[in-house]
Amino acid sequence: MAAGILVGAAGLDPKGVLLALLDRLPFVSVDSGLAVVEEGVLFQLRVPRVLLAALVGGLLAVAGAGYQGVFRNPLADPYLLGAGAGAGLTVTLVIVAVGDTVAVPVAAFAGAVGGVFLAYALGSAAGRGSGTANLVLAGVAVSSFLAAIQTFVQQLKVDQLARVYSWILGDVGGGWPQLAMVAPYAAVSAVALLAHGRLLDVLSVGEEEASGLGLPAARVRFAVLLAASLATASAVAVSGLIAFVGIVVPHVVRRLAGWSYRIVLPLSLLGGAAFLVLADLVARTVLAPAELPIGVVTAFVGAPFFVTVLRMTRRVDT
């Protein structure tokens, strides 16, 4: 985060930046030496962008770890249950209908929650309870159906494709209003997920074994899915669809710190924040003054990561 604040296309004096940040602390008054325009760049553009990137990255990573714990699959994704497809459809409809960027975060949040709700309802209706296999299949079905509708709408309004794809590829430049809007939901979902670390460890031995130990497996699974889906919806609402964060970060954390979710969840929260701030820093500076979509940067990391995981898996199987 310090690197994200100090480095950018606009050259700011590092000493002045540090003094300006100190000047915002209670009971501290120092002269930063920065011009008014430079302070505007720092506090209206760079600081909220870094904070939003950290918040979104942390949410996606901890949500991914939560999904992976519930489904007992290290490659489960935060968008597995239709959150991404639902958000993509509602944002496309809003952009096509009114072109109102103010309504986009609300539409994305509602669409993500709606997509997860449809997948959960379909998975519950498909069989007794809401087994993980049913939920995964329902998520795939809902995602495919909503994505098909989105593609159809895009073909009807080709002139709006650029705006839709800009949102899909991700952006964390929303500023203080979006940060304030999503912060309460982010706090609730993150705390709920972190509180279930020990229970996910018990659930990892299997549902029958966990039930034999007195754990209400269905209730724990529902609570974690609800919290992870809220975290995903909150992130999507302010950043668009940023891929791979929820897969790459928890997997790396498990490689470094072990498989206990009491450790994986908090480290995924911190690691996801650091990863996306770094990705945004690359997106802002590699082609400065132009910017790369942040989703392109995370994809450059995620695709080789998948190849590496597949090769390691094949080597272990052999």
N, C-alpha and C positions, 0 to 999 in steps of 0.2 A: 504493500500500500504506500509505503514511503517512496518507492521508486515510481509508482504510478502518479503520485502527486508532484514529484520533483522533475520528472521527465515528460516532455511533450513537444508538439510542433512549435508552440510559442516558447521562445527561450526566456525563462525566468531565473533570476539569480537565486541559487539554492539557499544562501544565507538569508536573503529577503523573504523567501517562502517560509523558512523555519521561524523567522521572527514574526511574520504575519500570522502564522498558526498560533504561536505563543500569545500574540496580542488578543486572540479570541478567547483565551482562558479567563475564568473569573479572577478578578483582583490583580490582573496582569496588564500592564500598559507599556508597550515598547513601540518604537518607530521602525517599521520594516524597511523603509526606503523604497518600497514598490510604488509605482505610479497607480493612479486610480484605475486605469484600463487593465494593468497587470493584476491588481487585486480582484477586479471583476472576472478576469480569466481564471484566476485561482479558485475563487469561492463560488462562482456561478457556473463554471464549466468543469474544472478539473476535479475538485474535491467531491462534489455530488456524483460525478461519473465514477470515480474510484469506489466510493461507498456503495453505489448501486451495483457495480460489477462484483464487489465482494459479497453483497447480500444475495444476489442472484446465483453466483457460483456456489456459495455455501448452501443455499436452499436446494439447488439441483443435485449437489453431491450427497447431502444427507438424505434427500428423498430417494435417490438411487440406492443408497445403502439400505434404507428401510424396505424398499421393494425387493432388493436382493435377499434380505433376511426373511421376508414373508414367503417368497417363492423359492427360497433356497437355491438360487441360481445367481452366480456372480456376474452374469451378463444381462440381468434384468435392467430395464431402462425406466427413467421417470415418466416417459411418454407411453409406457406399455399398455395402460388401460384406457387409451383414447384421449388423454388430456391434450396432446399436441394437435391431433386431428380436429377435436372439438373447438379448440382455440383458433386454429387456422380457418375453419369454416365461418365462425362468427365474425372474425376480423375481416375476412374477404367480403362477407355480406355487408358489413358496416361501411367499408371503403367504397364498395360498389354503389351502395344506396345513398349515402350522405357524404362520403369523403371526409368525415369529421375525425380528425386525429385525437380530439379530446375523448371521444367515445371508445377509441380502440382498446385502451387498457381494461375498461369495464367489460367490453365485449369479449376480450380474450379470457378474462377471469371466468365469466359466466360460461363461455364455451368449454373451457377446460374442466370445470366442475360438472357441466352437463355431460360431457363425453365420458368421464369416469362414472357418473351415476348410471348412464345407459349400460356401460360395460358391466358394472356390478349387478344391476338388475337383471341383465341377460344371463350373466354367469350364475346368479342365484336361481333363476327360473329353469336353467338347463339341467339342473340336478339337485340332489338333496344338499341343503346348506349352500356353501359358496366355496367349493374346493378350488385349490390353486389352478388346477388344469382347466377347469371350466372358466375361471376368471381370465386366464391367459388367452384362451380361444375366443372368449367374448370380446376381450380388448382388441384382438386382431381383427375380428369381424366388424366391430364398431369403427375402428380406425380406417379400415378399407372403405366402408360405406360412406363415412363422412368425408374422406379424402376424395372419393368419386364425385360427391356433390360439389365440393369445393372446386374441383377441376372443371366441372360443367359450368359453374358460375363464372369462372375465370375465362372460359372460352366465349361466353356471352358478352363479356366486358373486357376485351383484349386491351383497351386503352388504359385500364387500371392495373395491368400486370406488374408494372415496375414498382408501384407502391406496395402491392401485396408481397412481391418477392423481397423487397427491402425489409419488410417486417419479418418475413419468414427467416431471413438470414441473420437476424438478431441485431440488437442495438441497446446499449446501456447509457445513452446520452439523454435520458428523460429529465434529469435534474431533480431539484428538491421536491417538487409536487408529487412526482411518482414515488420517490423514496418515502415520503411521509404517508402516501396512500397505502403502500404495501407493507410497511414496517409492522403494524399490529398483527396482521395475518402471518407474517414471517416469524414473529416472536412466538406466537401460540403454536404453530406447527413445529418449529425447531425444538421448543421445550418438550412438547409431547413426544416427539421422536426420541430425543435424548433420554427421556424417562423410561422408555421401553427397551433399553439396551440389554438389561439382564434377562428380561422376558424373551427377547429374540434369541438369546443364547440358549435358553431352555427349548424354545420352539425349533431350533436348528437340529435337534436330535430326532425330530419326527413328531407328527401330530399325535399319534397314538401314545408314544412314550411320554410326550409332554402332558397329555391328558391324564396319564397314569400318575404323573408327579403332582397332579392337582392344578395344572395350569389350564384356564379356560381358553383353549387354542383359538376357537372361532372368534371370541371377543377380542383377544389380543390382535389377531390378524386384521379384524375390521378396524380397530383403533389405529394400528400402524398404517393401513392403507388410507384411512381417512386423513391422517396427519400428513403422510407423504403426498397425497393428492392435493391437499390444501397448499403445501409448500410448492409443488410443481405449478399449480394454478397461479399462485402469487408471483412466482418467477416469470412465468410466461406472460402475465399481464403487463409487465413493465419492460420486458426484454425481447419478446418474440421467441422463436424456437431455436435455442442454442443447443446443438447436439453434442453428445459424447461426454459432457462433464460428469453426468451421473453414472457413467460406466467407468471411465478412466480413473477418476480420483479414488472411489472406494476400492477398486482393484489394486491400485498402487499402495493404498493404506494397508490393505490386508497383507500384501507382500512384505511390507516393512514392519508392521506392528502386530501381526497375528490376526486371528479370525474372531476374537471376542467382540461382540457388538457394543459392549461397554466402552471399548477403545475405538472401534471402527467408526461409530457414529460421530463422536465429537471431533476426531481427527479428520473425518470426511468434511465436516462443516468448515473447519479451518483450511484444509487443503483445497476444497472447492473455491473458497474465497480467494486464496492466493493464486490458484490456477487461472481463474477468469480475469483477475486484475492483470496478471501477466499477459494473458491472451489479448486483453483490450489494449495494453501498452504496446504490444507488437502491432495490433491493428491500426493504432493511431500514428505510429512512427515509421513503419517500414516503407510506406509510400508517401510520407509527409510532403506537402500539406494535404494530400488526398488521404482517404481512410479506407481500409479494407473492412468488409462486414465481419464482425467478430465470429460469426458462425463459420466463416471460411477458415479462420485461424484454428478454431477448435477441431474442425474436420481434418486439417492437415496433421494434427496430433492424433486424432482418434482413429483414422484409417490405418496408419502404420501400427498403432497399438493393437488393433484387431488382428492384423497379420501376425504380429509377434505372439499374441495369445494363442492363436490357432496352431502356430508352429510348436510352441511349448506344449500344448495339449497333445498334439500328434506324437511328440517325442516321448511324453509320459506314457501314452497309450501303447506305444511300441515297446 
